[in-house]
Amino acid sequence: MKFREIIAIVKGELITKIAKLDMDVTHISAADLMSDVLAFAEPESILLTGLCNPQVVCTAEMADIVAIIFVRDKKPPPETISLAEEERIPLVSTPYSMFEACGCLYQAGLRDIHIPDE
């Protein structure tokens, strides 16, 4: 699925100036614990989160996340936006809760990452 389609599905608002709207995305990760993102996120997936601090962008860069969607209409502070633009990671804000956004994206055919049984 194209990134532009994902933005439309979650009724998102693009926050950053730079975004590859035609990039293909197959997986979504949703987390507020950045340790979970580092442990479980698949490269080239999108992260849904309620955290807006610069650490989210740093974690996304380390985990090879291609975009971040902030839930509940959250808008990141200027330092987060600046860092995301520097790292070329697009930021989007959706009015949906994390539960609703995940449900919409799942219904549209996107899948979560696979976490092996422990």
C-alpha positions in Angstrom: 0.0 0.0 0.0 1.2 3.5 -0.8 2.0 5.9 2.0 -0.4 8.4 0.6 -3.2 5.8 0.9 -2.3 5.2 4.5 -2.5 8.9 5.3 -5.9 9.0 3.7 -7.2 6.0 5.6 -6.3 7.5 9.0 -7.5 11.0 7.9 -3.9 12.1 8.5 -2.3 15.5 8.3 1.3 15.6 7.0 3.4 17.6 9.4 6.8 17.5 7.8 7.6 19.1 4.4 9.4 16.0 3.1 7.6 12.8 2.4 7.8 10.0 -0.2 4.1 9.7 -0.7 4.5 6.9 -3.2 6.6 4.6 -1.0 5.2 1.1 -0.5 4.4 0.1 3.1 3.4 -3.4 4.2 3.7 -3.3 7.9 2.6 -1.1 10.8 3.9 -1.1 14.4 2.0 0.6 17.2 3.8 1.4 20.5 4.4 4.0 23.1 7.4 2.1 24.6 10.4 2.8 22.4 12.1 -0.3 23.8 9.3 -2.3 22.1 10.0 -0.5 18.8 13.6 -1.3 19.0 12.9 -5.0 19.9 10.0 -5.7 17.6 9.6 -3.3 14.7 10.3 -4.4 11.2 12.5 -2.3 9.0 10.5 -0.1 6.5 7.4 -0.1 8.6 5.4 2.8 9.9 5.1 3.5 13.6 1.9 4.7 15.3 2.5 6.3 18.7 1.2 8.8 21.1 4.7 10.0 22.0 5.8 13.3 20.4 9.3 13.9 21.8 12.5 13.8 19.7 13.4 10.4 21.1 10.6 8.9 18.9 12.5 10.1 15.8 15.8 8.9 17.1 14.3 5.4 17.8 12.6 5.4 14.4 15.9 6.2 12.7 17.7 3.3 14.6 14.9 0.9 13.8 14.7 1.9 10.1 11.1 3.1 10.5 10.0 5.0 7.4 7.3 7.2 8.9 5.7 8.1 12.2 2.0 8.7 12.7 0.9 10.5 15.9 -2.5 9.4 17.3 -5.2 11.5 19.0 -4.4 14.6 16.9 -1.1 15.1 18.7 1.3 17.6 17.2 5.0 17.2 17.9 7.1 20.1 19.2 9.3 22.0 16.7 12.5 20.2 17.8 10.8 16.8 16.9 9.7 18.1 13.5 13.2 19.6 12.8 14.9 16.3 13.7 12.4 14.3 11.6 13.1 16.5 8.6 16.8 16.2 9.1 16.5 12.4 9.2 14.0 12.4 6.3 11.3 10.6 8.4 7.8 12.0 7.6 5.5 12.8 10.4 1.7 12.6 10.3 -1.0 13.4 12.8 -4.3 11.5 12.9 -7.4 12.3 14.9 -8.0 8.6 15.6 -6.9 6.9 18.8 -4.2 4.2 18.4 -6.9 1.5 18.6 -9.0 3.1 15.9 -6.1 3.9 13.6 -4.8 0.3 13.9 -8.2 -1.0 13.2 -8.6 1.1 10.1 -5.2 0.1 8.7 -5.8 -3.6 9.5 -9.1 -3.5 7.8 -7.4 -2.0 4.8 -5.1 -4.9 4.6 -1.9 -3.8 6.4 -0.5 -6.3 8.9 1.4 -6.0 12.2 4.9 -7.4 12.5 5.3 -11.1 13.5 6.5 -11.6 17.0 7.8 -15.1 17.5 6.4 -17.2 20.4 8.5 -17.0 23.5 
